[in-house]
Amino acid sequence: MSPVTGSSSSPVAAGTPRDRGLGPRTAAVLVFGSSAAVLVVEIVALRLLAPYLGLTLETSTMVIGIALTAIAAGSWLGGRIADQVNPRRLIGPSLGVSGAAVALTPAVLRTTAEWAPVVLLLIAALTILVPGALLSAVTPIVTKLRLTDLAETGTVVGRLSGVGTVGAIVGTVLTGFVLIARLPVSGILIGLGTLLVVGSALVEWRTRGWSSTPALALAVVAGGLATTVAPGGCDTETRYHCARVVTDPDRAGGRTLVLDGVRHSYVDVDDPTHLQFAYVRAIASVVDAAFPEGEPLAAHHLGGGGLTFPRYLAATRPGTRSLVSEIDGGVVRIDRDRLGLGQEGGIGVRVEDGRLGLRRLETGSRDLVVGDAFGGVSVPWHLTTVEAMTDVRRVLKEDGLYVANLIDHGGLAFARAEVATLGKTFEHVAVVGKPSDIGLDPTAPSEGGNLVVLASDRPVDLRATQAALDARQNGWRITAGADLTSWIGDARLLTDDHAPVDQLLQPYSADQPSADRRR
């Protein structure tokens, strides 16, 4: 029996090269880049899917879950295969095939969404799983190449794990703060695919010659060409939306702002008093009934879209000062460049989150606050809570009015919860909508869609509001008091601690009438 020596190092096999042809810097670059690429794909996938699945908590959770599955599967399989096959033969194909898949993703997803929506979820999962797993396999493969001395196992594994984590952080920050703000999502993915194929070519050149890299490069080129003709294109990709402006063929000045495939605003650039969407006419009726005709107002708007209602106030109430909190600076640029917004009319726009914008307003400084901010098909949850509504009440004058657009379907669970929340905050609350949706026509089934809720500490003039609604002939009714209490039922209040808006809200489906999203 041989004695145990005091050596601190024990080679795996005599004569094995120390780094097996892969230096520490090259290893770090490969792990860093592949880890960053996984997060870029994950974040951009959310943007690609938003026009078809909505930008909801469920969509975000699904994409994150798929990405984590890809990371887990790639790490496990990559390590296992690296024990059975020469690892140097695996890195190039992993990068190259993932690059080709990433470059083809925009065209594949958009074409599937338009032509075969039934399999969209499956295809979406594959476009994240395949490149995510291949890229995640790079770390265990590289680790295998670097593990030449058991005495340095902890150092090598820890270093590469740390490098991979830093790469993921950089990929996340770079995508969220830089890439999406400056580049279309299709450009981001095609560019990333190109970088991955170039990386594959360099690895293949150093280890096995060019091999299949030219074919993968052709796949990237095909992805770029396919993206130019795939459906679902945008006029502009803003930080938050795929945006288009559609001209109304029946009205010379009519323009519809479409964000992520959903109509958010209709603007008549020649006639700001023309209100196309039914819910905007309802908001105008509520405001016209609440304040003397032509009286200028100090108004704040949570969400801007095409700024239809601020323009209406400027045209019908000269001297009105409207301040708008719109989180998407790209939408504001579209308002100015494509929808005729000038410096006149007393309309000021801040690119900011609506909740933070409320905090900047002085107490008792507004006659009117209009809530019409949407992320996908739902109001951002932090603008629905008791705490948010308390801040709205703070900025309103004693006789001020809060009016908001809500969208819900099915059992209207979210709409009921939001109205209950407003009832906790304000003395007087009323709801405007189609009679079947607000409990005034029990013989007709509820269809859902847009509802308008109004709240104030002064009594709501129900007769004047109904008269204003009737004058616009949209068939909407107003309800308050005992009827509204019965409609609300046992709906739970929404608070900063618990506001499951995405779970309460039932989204639009193909067999339901469409709802307008914004102004």
Long-range contacts (C-beta under 8 A, 24 or more apart in sequence): 8-151, 9-149, 9-151, 10-149, 10-150, 10-151, 11-148, 11-149, 12-147, 12-148, 12-149, 12-150, 16-148, 17-148, 18-148, 18-149, 19-145, 19-146, 19-148, 20-88, 20-145, 20-146, 20-148, 21-88, 21-145, 21-207, 22-88, 22-142, 22-145, 22-146, 24-146, 24-159, 27-142, 27-145, 27-146, 27-160, 28-159, 28-160, 28-163, 30-91, 30-138, 30-142, 30-199, 30-203, 31-138, 31-139, 31-142, 31-160, 31-163, 31-164, 31-167, 32-163, 32-164, 32-166, 32-167, 32-170, 33-167, 33-195, 33-199, 34-94, 34-95, 34-135, 34-136, 34-138, 34-139, 34-164, 34-167, 35-135, 35-136, 35-139, 35-163, 35-164, 35-165, 35-166, 35-167, 35-168, 35-171, 36-167, 36-168, 36-170, 36-171, 36-174, 37-98, 37-102, 37-131, 37-135, 37-171, 37-192, 37-195, 37-196, 38-67, 38-70, 38-71, 38-131, 38-132, 38-135, 38-136, 38-168, 38-171, 39-67, 39-168, 39-171, 39-172, 39-175, 40-171, 40-174, 40-175, 40-179, 40-188, 40-192, 41-67, 41-102, 41-105, 41-128, 41-131, 41-132, 41-135, 41-189, 41-192, 42-67, 42-128, 42-132, 43-172, 43-175, 43-176, 43-180, 44-175, 44-179, 44-180, 44-185, 44-188, 44-189, 45-105, 45-124, 45-127, 45-128, 47-180, 47-185, 47-237, 47-242, 48-105, 48-106, 48-109, 48-110, 48-185, 49-109, 49-124, 50-241, 50-242, 50-260, 50-376, 51-113, 51-232, 51-242, 51-260, 51-261, 51-262, 52-113, 52-117, 52-120, 52-261, 53-120, 53-121, 53-124, 54-376, 54-377, 54-378, 54-507, 55-260, 55-375, 55-376, 56-375, 56-376, 56-377, 56-378, 56-502, 56-507, 57-501, 57-502, 57-503, 58-502, 59-376, 63-128, 66-124, 66-125, 66-128, 66-129, 66-132, 67-128, 67-132, 69-129, 70-128, 70-129, 70-130, 70-131, 70-132, 70-133, 70-136, 71-132, 71-133, 71-136, 72-136, 73-129, 73-133, 73-136, 74-132, 74-133, 74-134, 74-135, 74-136, 74-137, 75-136, 75-137, 75-139, 75-140, 77-133, 77-137, 78-136, 78-137, 78-138, 78-139, 78-140, 78-141, 79-137, 79-140, 79-141, 79-143, 79-144, 81-137, 81-141, 82-140, 82-141, 82-144, 83-144, 87-141, 87-142, 87-144, 87-145, 88-145, 88-207, 88-208, 89-207, 89-208, 90-137, 90-141, 91-138, 91-141, 91-142, 91-203, 91-207, 92-200, 92-201, 92-203, 92-204, 92-207, 92-208, 92-211, 92-213, 93-200, 93-212, 94-134, 94-135, 94-137, 94-138, 94-141, 94-200, 95-134, 95-135, 95-138, 95-196, 95-197, 95-199, 95-200, 95-203, 96-196, 96-197, 96-200, 96-201, 96-204, 96-212, 96-213, 96-216, 97-130, 97-134, 97-216, 98-130, 98-131, 98-134, 98-135, 98-196, 99-131, 99-192, 99-193, 99-194, 99-195, 99-196, 99-197, 99-199, 99-200, 99-216, 99-220, 100-193, 100-197, 100-216, 100-219, 100-220, 100-223, 101-127, 101-130, 101-131, 101-134, 101-193, 102-131, 102-189, 102-192, 102-193, 102-196, 103-189, 103-190, 103-192, 103-193, 103-194, 103-197, 103-219, 103-220, 103-222, 103-223, 103-224, 104-193, 104-219, 104-222, 104-223, 104-226, 105-131, 105-189, 105-223, 106-185, 106-186, 106-189, 106-190, 106-223, 106-227, 106-230, 107-186, 107-223, 107-226, 107-227, 107-229, 107-230, 108-226, 110-227, 110-230, 110-231, 110-232, 110-233, 111-226, 111-230, 111-231, 113-231, 113-232, 114-231, 114-232, 115-231, 135-196, 139-164, 180-237, 180-239, 181-239, 183-237, 184-234, 184-237, 185-237, 185-242, 186-227, 189-223, 190-220, 190-223, 190-224, 190-227, 193-220, 193-223, 194-220, 232-261, 235-334, 235-338, 236-330, 236-333, 236-334, 237-330, 238-328, 238-329, 238-330, 238-331, 238-333, 238-334, 239-328, 239-329, 239-330, 240-327, 240-328, 240-330, 240-331, 240-375, 241-328, 241-330, 241-331, 243-330, 243-331, 243-334, 245-334, 245-338, 245-339, 255-306, 255-338, 255-339, 257-305, 257-306, 257-331, 257-334, 257-339, 257-518, 259-305, 259-331, 259-517, 259-518, 260-376, 262-376, 262-377, 262-517, 263-514, 263-516, 263-517, 264-305, 264-306, 264-374, 264-516, 264-517, 264-518, 264-519, 265-305, 265-306, 265-307, 265-308, 265-518, 265-519, 266-306, 266-308, 266-516, 266-519, 267-306, 267-307, 267-308, 267-311, 267-339, 267-340, 269-339, 269-340, 272-308, 272-311, 272-312, 272-314, 272-315, 273-312, 273-315, 273-316, 275-308, 275-312, 277-308, 277-450, 277-516, 277-519, 278-450, 278-474, 278-476, 278-516, 279-405, 279-450, 279-451, 279-452, 279-516, 280-308, 280-309, 280-312, 280-516, 280-519, 281-472, 281-474, 282-432, 282-433, 282-450, 282-452, 282-469, 282-472, 282-474, 282-476, 283-309, 283-370, 283-372, 283-403, 283-405, 283-452, 284-309, 284-312, 284-472, 285-432, 285-465, 285-468, 285-469, 285-471, 285-472, 286-401, 286-403, 286-432, 286-452, 286-454, 286-465, 286-468, 287-313, 287-368, 287-401, 287-403, 288-316, 288-468, 289-461, 289-464, 289-465, 289-467, 289-468, 290-401, 290-454, 290-456, 290-460, 290-461, 290-465, 291-317, 291-367, 291-368, 291-401, 294-318, 296-320, 296-321, 297-321, 297-367, 297-368, 298-365, 298-366, 298-367, 298-368, 299-323, 299-366, 299-367, 299-368, 299-369, 299-370, 300-324, 300-325, 300-357, 300-358, 300-361, 300-366, 300-368, 300-369, 300-370, 300-395, 301-325, 301-369, 301-370, 301-372, 302-354, 302-357, 302-358, 302-369, 302-370, 302-371, 302-372, 302-373, 302-383, 302-404, 303-354, 303-371, 303-372, 303-373, 303-374, 303-518, 304-331, 304-332, 304-335, 304-349, 304-519, 305-331, 305-372, 305-517, 305-518, 305-519, 306-335, 306-339, 306-518, 306-519, 307-335, 307-339, 307-341, 307-347, 307-349, 307-519, 308-519, 309-370, 309-372, 309-519, 310-345, 310-347, 311-341, 311-345, 311-347, 314-344, 314-345, 314-346, 314-347, 315-345, 319-346, 320-346, 321-346, 321-348, 322-346, 322-347, 322-348, 323-348, 323-349, 323-350, 323-361, 324-348, 324-349, 324-350, 325-350, 325-352, 325-353, 325-354, 325-356, 325-357, 325-358, 325-373, 326-350, 326-351, 326-352, 327-351, 327-352, 327-353, 327-354, 327-373, 354-380, 354-383, 355-382, 355-383, 355-388, 355-391, 358-388, 358-391, 358-392, 358-395, 359-391, 361-395, 362-395, 363-394, 363-395, 364-394, 364-395, 364-396, 364-397, 364-398, 365-395, 365-397, 366-395, 366-396, 366-397, 366-400, 367-396, 367-397, 367-399, 367-400, 367-401, 368-396, 368-400, 368-401, 368-402, 368-403, 369-395, 369-396, 369-400, 369-401, 369-402, 369-403, 370-402, 370-403, 370-404, 371-402, 371-403, 371-404, 371-405, 372-404, 372-405, 372-518, 372-519, 374-407, 374-517, 374-518, 377-407, 377-505, 377-507, 377-508, 377-515, 377-517, 378-407, 378-414, 378-501, 378-502, 378-505, 379-404, 379-406, 379-407, 379-418, 379-501, 380-501, 381-494, 381-499, 381-500, 381-501, 381-502, 382-496, 382-499, 384-417, 384-418, 384-421, 384-494, 384-499, 384-501, 385-421, 385-494, 385-495, 385-496, 385-499, 386-421, 386-424, 386-425, 386-493, 386-494, 386-495, 386-496, 387-495, 387-496, 388-496, 389-421, 389-422, 389-424, 389-425, 389-426, 389-455, 390-425, 392-425, 393-425, 393-426, 393-457, 396-456, 396-457, 398-457, 398-458, 399-456, 399-457, 399-458, 400-456, 400-457, 401-454, 401-455, 401-456, 402-426, 402-454, 402-455, 402-456, 403-452, 403-453, 403-454, 403-455, 404-452, 404-453, 404-454, 405-450, 405-451, 405-452, 405-518, 406-450, 406-451, 406-452, 406-453, 407-449, 407-450, 407-451, 407-505, 407-508, 407-515, 407-517, 408-448, 408-451, 408-505, 408-506, 409-447, 409-448, 409-449, 409-506, 409-507, 409-508, 409-509, 409-512, 409-515, 410-446, 410-448, 410-506, 411-446, 411-506, 412-437, 412-446, 412-448, 412-451, 412-506, 413-491, 413-504, 413-505, 413-506, 414-501, 414-504, 414-505, 414-506, 415-451, 415-453, 416-487, 416-488, 416-489, 416-491, 417-491, 417-492, 417-493, 417-494, 417-504, 418-453, 418-494, 419-453, 419-484, 419-487, 419-488, 419-491, 420-488, 420-491, 420-492, 420-493, 421-493, 421-494, 422-453, 422-455, 423-455, 423-488, 424-493, 425-455, 426-455, 426-456, 426-457, 427-456, 427-457, 427-458, 428-455, 428-456, 428-457, 428-458, 428-459, 428-460, 428-480, 429-453, 429-454, 429-455, 429-460, 429-480, 429-484, 430-454, 430-455, 430-460, 430-462, 430-465, 430-478, 430-479, 430-480, 430-484, 431-478, 431-479, 431-480, 431-484, 431-487, 432-465, 432-469, 432-476, 432-477, 432-478, 432-479, 433-476, 433-477, 434-475, 434-476, 434-477, 435-475, 435-476, 435-477, 438-477, 438-479, 438-484, 438-487, 439-479, 439-483, 439-486, 439-487, 440-477, 440-479, 440-483, 447-512, 447-513, 448-506, 448-512, 448-513, 448-515, 449-512, 449-513, 449-514, 449-515, 450-515, 450-516, 452-476
